[in-house]
Amino acid sequence: MRIGVFALQGAVEPHLHKLRNLGAEGFTVRTAEELATCAGLIVPGGESTTFLRLIGVYGLRQPLQDFAAAMPVWGICAGSILMAREVENPPQESLGIMPIRVRRNAYGRQNESFIGEVTLNLPGRAPITQESVFIRAPQIVAWDDGARILAEHDGKPVAMRHGRHLTTTFHPELSEPEHLHQYFLNICDGANSRASA
């Protein structure tokens, strides 16, 4: 499988490294043409307002929304802000890919970033302890009933799935475990199998 990592900015290389470790072909995506060749797309952490500006500059808003209408997308930290239907603190536009409301910088500023542990509850697996790196992290504050909570921190969702899409407010690419990357590959594999059936 060819899994794209959206590479206009942000933490790209750690995701490529994990994808290679899991036997997938990870590659950088900066254009609509590259996006069209993906079996799934990872939108990494970075700075959401910068992402939005660059998406506008390169004319990628509609291609991203069209891609998400058919293929899996995983948003991490700033990526989860881009995927949200609503954004607050302060309000800003987003791509509306997942039916969630996200609060930006919910845990504070850069110097209040932290490393914790969460319990992943992935379908078909026993609960897994996952180191979780929160960097100026957003918080998911509301969601539709169809969204499934995969992990929580202090009673708030930090990993969720809705349909073919995945979002995490922490940075799993900065920790050793590869459970979430493997889980996303499984989502992509299932989605592509259905598409080719």
ChimeraX commands (.cxc) that place a marker at each C-alpha (Angstrom):
marker #1 position 0.00,0.00,0.00 radius 0.5
marker #1 position 1.07,3.56,-0.76 radius 0.5
marker #1 position 0.26,5.78,2.20 radius 0.5
marker #1 position 0.74,9.49,1.78 radius 0.5
marker #1 position 1.94,11.88,4.47 radius 0.5
marker #1 position 0.73,15.42,3.86 radius 0.5
marker #1 position 4.00,17.32,3.69 radius 0.5
marker #1 position 3.30,21.02,3.37 radius 0.5
marker #1 position 4.75,21.32,6.89 radius 0.5
marker #1 position 4.87,19.44,10.20 radius 0.5
marker #1 position 6.29,16.16,11.54 radius 0.5
marker #1 position 6.54,14.14,8.33 radius 0.5
marker #1 position 9.65,11.92,8.60 radius 0.5
marker #1 position 8.65,10.06,11.81 radius 0.5
marker #1 position 5.50,8.83,10.06 radius 0.5
marker #1 position 7.44,7.73,6.99 radius 0.5
marker #1 position 9.81,5.80,9.26 radius 0.5
marker #1 position 6.97,3.96,11.00 radius 0.5
marker #1 position 5.25,3.15,7.71 radius 0.5
marker #1 position 8.49,1.66,6.36 radius 0.5
marker #1 position 8.90,-0.41,9.52 radius 0.5
marker #1 position 5.42,-1.85,8.94 radius 0.5
marker #1 position 6.10,-2.74,5.30 radius 0.5
marker #1 position 4.04,0.04,3.73 radius 0.5
marker #1 position 5.26,2.48,1.11 radius 0.5
marker #1 position 5.09,5.90,2.72 radius 0.5
marker #1 position 5.65,8.98,0.57 radius 0.5
marker #1 position 5.23,12.73,0.82 radius 0.5
marker #1 position 2.15,14.43,-0.63 radius 0.5
marker #1 position 2.18,18.08,-1.69 radius 0.5
marker #1 position 0.00,18.10,-4.82 radius 0.5
marker #1 position -3.42,16.89,-5.92 radius 0.5
marker #1 position -1.72,14.53,-8.37 radius 0.5
marker #1 position 0.27,12.87,-5.58 radius 0.5
marker #1 position -2.83,12.72,-3.39 radius 0.5
marker #1 position -4.70,10.79,-6.07 radius 0.5
marker #1 position -2.20,7.91,-5.82 radius 0.5
marker #1 position -2.68,7.30,-2.07 radius 0.5
marker #1 position -4.43,4.37,-0.43 radius 0.5
marker #1 position -4.71,6.58,2.68 radius 0.5
marker #1 position -3.43,9.92,3.93 radius 0.5
marker #1 position -1.81,10.97,7.21 radius 0.5
marker #1 position -2.14,14.67,8.07 radius 0.5
marker #1 position 0.63,15.21,10.65 radius 0.5
marker #1 position 1.07,17.60,13.52 radius 0.5
marker #1 position 2.26,21.10,12.76 radius 0.5
marker #1 position 0.46,24.45,12.95 radius 0.5
marker #1 position -3.15,24.37,11.78 radius 0.5
marker #1 position -3.38,28.00,10.61 radius 0.5
marker #1 position -0.21,27.55,8.54 radius 0.5
marker #1 position -1.63,24.35,7.07 radius 0.5
marker #1 position -4.81,26.18,6.12 radius 0.5
marker #1 position -2.91,29.02,4.48 radius 0.5
marker #1 position -0.77,26.61,2.43 radius 0.5
marker #1 position -3.78,24.49,1.50 radius 0.5
marker #1 position -5.32,27.66,0.09 radius 0.5
marker #1 position -2.14,28.72,-1.71 radius 0.5
marker #1 position -1.80,25.34,-3.43 radius 0.5
marker #1 position -5.52,24.89,-4.15 radius 0.5
marker #1 position -5.79,21.67,-2.14 radius 0.5
marker #1 position -8.96,22.21,-0.12 radius 0.5
marker #1 position -11.35,20.56,-2.59 radius 0.5
marker #1 position -8.93,17.75,-3.54 radius 0.5
marker #1 position -8.51,16.91,0.16 radius 0.5
marker #1 position -12.26,16.89,0.77 radius 0.5
marker #1 position -12.85,14.79,-2.35 radius 0.5
marker #1 position -10.17,12.33,-1.26 radius 0.5
marker #1 position -11.66,12.05,2.23 radius 0.5
marker #1 position -15.08,11.31,0.75 radius 0.5
marker #1 position -13.70,8.03,-0.58 radius 0.5
marker #1 position -10.45,7.17,1.22 radius 0.5
marker #1 position -9.11,6.98,4.82 radius 0.5
marker #1 position -7.54,10.04,6.43 radius 0.5
marker #1 position -5.76,10.18,9.79 radius 0.5
marker #1 position -5.26,13.58,11.41 radius 0.5
marker #1 position -2.73,14.03,14.23 radius 0.5
marker #1 position -2.80,17.06,16.57 radius 0.5
marker #1 position -3.02,19.94,14.07 radius 0.5
marker #1 position -4.29,17.37,11.59 radius 0.5
marker #1 position -7.21,16.64,13.89 radius 0.5
marker #1 position -8.04,20.36,13.92 radius 0.5
marker #1 position -8.08,20.38,10.11 radius 0.5
marker #1 position -10.35,17.32,10.05 radius 0.5
marker #1 position -12.90,18.70,12.53 radius 0.5
marker #1 position -16.34,19.96,11.58 radius 0.5
marker #1 position -16.01,22.79,14.12 radius 0.5
marker #1 position -13.02,24.52,15.72 radius 0.5
marker #1 position -12.99,26.84,18.75 radius 0.5
marker #1 position -10.49,28.84,20.84 radius 0.5
marker #1 position -10.56,30.73,18.55 radius 0.5
marker #1 position -12.95,29.60,15.80 radius 0.5
marker #1 position -11.30,28.90,12.46 radius 0.5
marker #1 position -12.20,27.16,9.25 radius 0.5
marker #1 position -11.47,23.47,8.76 radius 0.5
marker #1 position -12.07,20.69,6.23 radius 0.5
marker #1 position -15.10,19.18,7.99 radius 0.5
marker #1 position -14.01,15.58,7.45 radius 0.5
marker #1 position -15.01,14.26,10.90 radius 0.5
marker #1 position -18.14,15.12,12.96 radius 0.5
marker #1 position -16.20,16.48,15.93 radius 0.5
marker #1 position -15.68,19.87,17.60 radius 0.5
marker #1 position -12.09,20.62,18.59 radius 0.5
marker #1 position -10.70,23.20,21.02 radius 0.5
marker #1 position -7.27,24.47,20.00 radius 0.5
marker #1 position -4.40,24.67,22.53 radius 0.5
marker #1 position -6.66,23.12,25.18 radius 0.5
marker #1 position -3.75,22.04,27.40 radius 0.5
marker #1 position -1.87,25.32,27.22 radius 0.5
marker #1 position 1.14,26.71,25.41 radius 0.5
marker #1 position 4.30,25.03,24.11 radius 0.5
marker #1 position 5.99,24.94,27.53 radius 0.5
marker #1 position 2.98,23.11,28.95 radius 0.5
marker #1 position 3.36,20.21,26.54 radius 0.5
marker #1 position 3.74,16.85,28.24 radius 0.5
marker #1 position 4.16,13.09,27.87 radius 0.5
marker #1 position 1.56,10.79,29.40 radius 0.5
marker #1 position 0.08,7.36,28.92 radius 0.5
marker #1 position -3.28,6.40,27.46 radius 0.5
marker #1 position -5.04,3.08,27.06 radius 0.5
marker #1 position -5.85,2.20,23.46 radius 0.5
marker #1 position -9.04,0.22,22.96 radius 0.5
marker #1 position -8.67,-1.01,19.39 radius 0.5
marker #1 position -11.32,-3.36,18.01 radius 0.5
marker #1 position -10.42,-7.02,18.35 radius 0.5
marker #1 position -7.47,-6.40,20.69 radius 0.5
marker #1 position -6.91,-6.34,24.40 radius 0.5
marker #1 position -6.36,-2.83,25.84 radius 0.5
marker #1 position -2.87,-1.47,25.08 radius 0.5
marker #1 position -0.89,1.11,27.06 radius 0.5
marker #1 position 0.46,3.78,24.71 radius 0.5
marker #1 position 2.91,6.56,25.50 radius 0.5
marker #1 position 1.32,9.78,24.31 radius 0.5
marker #1 position 3.14,13.02,23.51 radius 0.5
marker #1 position 0.92,16.12,23.75 radius 0.5
marker #1 position 2.41,19.24,22.11 radius 0.5
marker #1 position 0.14,22.33,22.26 radius 0.5
marker #1 position -2.54,19.71,21.87 radius 0.5
marker #1 position -6.16,20.31,20.96 radius 0.5
marker #1 position -9.04,18.66,22.77 radius 0.5
marker #1 position -12.08,16.95,21.27 radius 0.5
marker #1 position -15.02,18.51,23.12 radius 0.5
marker #1 position -18.05,17.23,21.14 radius 0.5
marker #1 position -18.77,14.50,18.61 radius 0.5
marker #1 position -21.60,12.69,16.84 radius 0.5
marker #1 position -22.89,9.37,18.11 radius 0.5
marker #1 position -21.28,7.50,15.21 radius 0.5
marker #1 position -17.77,8.43,16.35 radius 0.5
marker #1 position -15.96,5.74,18.35 radius 0.5
marker #1 position -13.62,6.66,21.21 radius 0.5
marker #1 position -10.37,4.66,21.04 radius 0.5
marker #1 position -8.49,6.36,23.90 radius 0.5
marker #1 position -9.07,8.98,26.58 radius 0.5
marker #1 position -6.93,11.22,28.76 radius 0.5
marker #1 position -8.48,12.74,31.89 radius 0.5
marker #1 position -11.91,11.68,30.67 radius 0.5
marker #1 position -11.60,13.38,27.26 radius 0.5
marker #1 position -11.22,11.55,23.94 radius 0.5
marker #1 position -7.72,11.74,22.47 radius 0.5
marker #1 position -8.16,9.12,19.73 radius 0.5
marker #1 position -11.35,8.61,17.75 radius 0.5
marker #1 position -12.57,6.84,14.65 radius 0.5
marker #1 position -15.51,7.73,12.48 radius 0.5
marker #1 position -16.12,5.50,9.48 radius 0.5
marker #1 position -12.83,5.23,7.58 radius 0.5
marker #1 position -11.28,8.23,9.34 radius 0.5
marker #1 position -9.04,8.42,12.41 radius 0.5
marker #1 position -7.91,11.31,14.59 radius 0.5
marker #1 position -5.49,11.57,17.52 radius 0.5
marker #1 position -4.77,14.73,19.48 radius 0.5
marker #1 position -1.37,13.40,20.61 radius 0.5
marker #1 position 1.68,12.38,18.56 radius 0.5
marker #1 position 2.03,8.56,18.30 radius 0.5
marker #1 position 4.82,8.98,15.74 radius 0.5
marker #1 position 7.06,10.33,18.54 radius 0.5
marker #1 position 6.72,7.18,20.66 radius 0.5
marker #1 position 8.11,3.73,20.01 radius 0.5
marker #1 position 4.86,1.70,19.68 radius 0.5
marker #1 position 3.41,1.34,16.19 radius 0.5
marker #1 position -0.08,0.15,17.19 radius 0.5
marker #1 position -1.93,3.15,15.76 radius 0.5
marker #1 position 0.02,3.16,12.51 radius 0.5
marker #1 position -0.77,-0.52,12.08 radius 0.5
marker #1 position -4.41,0.16,12.90 radius 0.5
marker #1 position -4.53,2.88,10.21 radius 0.5
marker #1 position -2.95,0.51,7.69 radius 0.5
marker #1 position -5.65,-2.02,8.52 radius 0.5
marker #1 position -8.32,0.64,7.90 radius 0.5
marker #1 position -6.71,1.51,4.56 radius 0.5
marker #1 position -6.45,-2.13,3.57 radius 0.5
marker #1 position -10.11,-2.71,4.36 radius 0.5
marker #1 position -11.24,0.41,2.52 radius 0.5
marker #1 position -9.20,-0.45,-0.57 radius 0.5
marker #1 position -10.42,-4.04,-0.56 radius 0.5
marker #1 position -14.02,-2.83,-0.56 radius 0.5
marker #1 position -13.30,-0.30,-3.29 radius 0.5
marker #1 position -11.81,-2.97,-5.58 radius 0.5
marker #1 position -14.48,-5.61,-4.90 radius 0.5
marker link #1:1,2 radius 0.2
marker link #1:2,3 radius 0.2
marker link #1:3,4 radius 0.2
marker link #1:4,5 radius 0.2
marker link #1:5,6 radius 0.2
marker link #1:6,7 radius 0.2
marker link #1:7,8 radius 0.2
marker link #1:8,9 radius 0.2
marker link #1:9,10 radius 0.2
marker link #1:10,11 radius 0.2
marker link #1:11,12 radius 0.2
marker link #1:12,13 radius 0.2
marker link #1:13,14 radius 0.2
marker link #1:14,15 radius 0.2
marker link #1:15,16 radius 0.2
marker link #1:16,17 radius 0.2
marker link #1:17,18 radius 0.2
marker link #1:18,19 radius 0.2
marker link #1:19,20 radius 0.2
marker link #1:20,21 radius 0.2
marker link #1:21,22 radius 0.2
marker link #1:22,23 radius 0.2
marker link #1:23,24 radius 0.2
marker link #1:24,25 radius 0.2
marker link #1:25,26 radius 0.2
marker link #1:26,27 radius 0.2
marker link #1:27,28 radius 0.2
marker link #1:28,29 radius 0.2
marker link #1:29,30 radius 0.2
marker link #1:30,31 radius 0.2
marker link #1:31,32 radius 0.2
marker link #1:32,33 radius 0.2
marker link #1:33,34 radius 0.2
marker link #1:34,35 radius 0.2
marker link #1:35,36 radius 0.2
marker link #1:36,37 radius 0.2
marker link #1:37,38 radius 0.2
marker link #1:38,39 radius 0.2
marker link #1:39,40 radius 0.2
marker link #1:40,41 radius 0.2
marker link #1:41,42 radius 0.2
marker link #1:42,43 radius 0.2
marker link #1:43,44 radius 0.2
marker link #1:44,45 radius 0.2
marker link #1:45,46 radius 0.2
marker link #1:46,47 radius 0.2
marker link #1:47,48 radius 0.2
marker link #1:48,49 radius 0.2
marker link #1:49,50 radius 0.2
marker link #1:50,51 radius 0.2
marker link #1:51,52 radius 0.2
marker link #1:52,53 radius 0.2
marker link #1:53,54 radius 0.2
marker link #1:54,55 radius 0.2
marker link #1:55,56 radius 0.2
marker link #1:56,57 radius 0.2
marker link #1:57,58 radius 0.2
marker link #1:58,59 radius 0.2
marker link #1:59,60 radius 0.2
marker link #1:60,61 radius 0.2
marker link #1:61,62 radius 0.2
marker link #1:62,63 radius 0.2
marker link #1:63,64 radius 0.2
marker link #1:64,65 radius 0.2
marker link #1:65,66 radius 0.2
marker link #1:66,67 radius 0.2
marker link #1:67,68 radius 0.2
marker link #1:68,69 radius 0.2
marker link #1:69,70 radius 0.2
marker link #1:70,71 radius 0.2
marker link #1:71,72 radius 0.2
marker link #1:72,73 radius 0.2
marker link #1:73,74 radius 0.2
marker link #1:74,75 radius 0.2
marker link #1:75,76 radius 0.2
marker link #1:76,77 radius 0.2
marker link #1:77,78 radius 0.2
marker link #1:78,79 radius 0.2
marker link #1:79,80 radius 0.2
marker link #1:80,81 radius 0.2
marker link #1:81,82 radius 0.2
marker link #1:82,83 radius 0.2
marker link #1:83,84 radius 0.2
marker link #1:84,85 radius 0.2
marker link #1:85,86 radius 0.2
marker link #1:86,87 radius 0.2
marker link #1:87,88 radius 0.2
marker link #1:88,89 radius 0.2
marker link #1:89,90 radius 0.2
marker link #1:90,91 radius 0.2
marker link #1:91,92 radius 0.2
marker link #1:92,93 radius 0.2
marker link #1:93,94 radius 0.2
marker link #1:94,95 radius 0.2
marker link #1:95,96 radius 0.2
marker link #1:96,97 radius 0.2
marker link #1:97,98 radius 0.2
marker link #1:98,99 radius 0.2
marker link #1:99,100 radius 0.2
marker link #1:100,101 radius 0.2
marker link #1:101,102 radius 0.2
marker link #1:102,103 radius 0.2
marker link #1:103,104 radius 0.2
marker link #1:104,105 radius 0.2
marker link #1:105,106 radius 0.2
marker link #1:106,107 radius 0.2
marker link #1:107,108 radius 0.2
marker link #1:108,109 radius 0.2
marker link #1:109,110 radius 0.2
marker link #1:110,111 radius 0.2
marker link #1:111,112 radius 0.2
marker link #1:112,113 radius 0.2
marker link #1:113,114 radius 0.2
marker link #1:114,115 radius 0.2
marker link #1:115,116 radius 0.2
marker link #1:116,117 radius 0.2
marker link #1:117,118 radius 0.2
marker link #1:118,119 radius 0.2
marker link #1:119,120 radius 0.2
marker link #1:120,121 radius 0.2
marker link #1:121,122 radius 0.2
marker link #1:122,123 radius 0.2
marker link #1:123,124 radius 0.2
marker link #1:124,125 radius 0.2
marker link #1:125,126 radius 0.2
marker link #1:126,127 radius 0.2
marker link #1:127,128 radius 0.2
marker link #1:128,129 radius 0.2
marker link #1:129,130 radius 0.2
marker link #1:130,131 radius 0.2
marker link #1:131,132 radius 0.2
marker link #1:132,133 radius 0.2
marker link #1:133,134 radius 0.2
marker link #1:134,135 radius 0.2
marker link #1:135,136 radius 0.2
marker link #1:136,137 radius 0.2
marker link #1:137,138 radius 0.2
marker link #1:138,139 radius 0.2
marker link #1:139,140 radius 0.2
marker link #1:140,141 radius 0.2
marker link #1:141,142 radius 0.2
marker link #1:142,143 radius 0.2
marker link #1:143,144 radius 0.2
marker link #1:144,145 radius 0.2
marker link #1:145,146 radius 0.2
marker link #1:146,147 radius 0.2
marker link #1:147,148 radius 0.2
marker link #1:148,149 radius 0.2
marker link #1:149,150 radius 0.2
marker link #1:150,151 radius 0.2
marker link #1:151,152 radius 0.2
marker link #1:152,153 radius 0.2
marker link #1:153,154 radius 0.2
marker link #1:154,155 radius 0.2
marker link #1:155,156 radius 0.2
marker link #1:156,157 radius 0.2
marker link #1:157,158 radius 0.2
marker link #1:158,159 radius 0.2
marker link #1:159,160 radius 0.2
marker link #1:160,161 radius 0.2
marker link #1:161,162 radius 0.2
marker link #1:162,163 radius 0.2
marker link #1:163,164 radius 0.2
marker link #1:164,165 radius 0.2
marker link #1:165,166 radius 0.2
marker link #1:166,167 radius 0.2
marker link #1:167,168 radius 0.2
marker link #1:168,169 radius 0.2
marker link #1:169,170 radius 0.2
marker link #1:170,171 radius 0.2
marker link #1:171,172 radius 0.2
marker link #1:172,173 radius 0.2
marker link #1:173,174 radius 0.2
marker link #1:174,175 radius 0.2
marker link #1:175,176 radius 0.2
marker link #1:176,177 radius 0.2
marker link #1:177,178 radius 0.2
marker link #1:178,179 radius 0.2
marker link #1:179,180 radius 0.2
marker link #1:180,181 radius 0.2
marker link #1:181,182 radius 0.2
marker link #1:182,183 radius 0.2
marker link #1:183,184 radius 0.2
marker link #1:184,185 radius 0.2
marker link #1:185,186 radius 0.2
marker link #1:186,187 radius 0.2
marker link #1:187,188 radius 0.2
marker link #1:188,189 radius 0.2
marker link #1:189,190 radius 0.2
marker link #1:190,191 radius 0.2
marker link #1:191,192 radius 0.2
marker link #1:192,193 radius 0.2
marker link #1:193,194 radius 0.2
marker link #1:194,195 radius 0.2
marker link #1:195,196 radius 0.2
marker link #1:196,197 radius 0.2
view
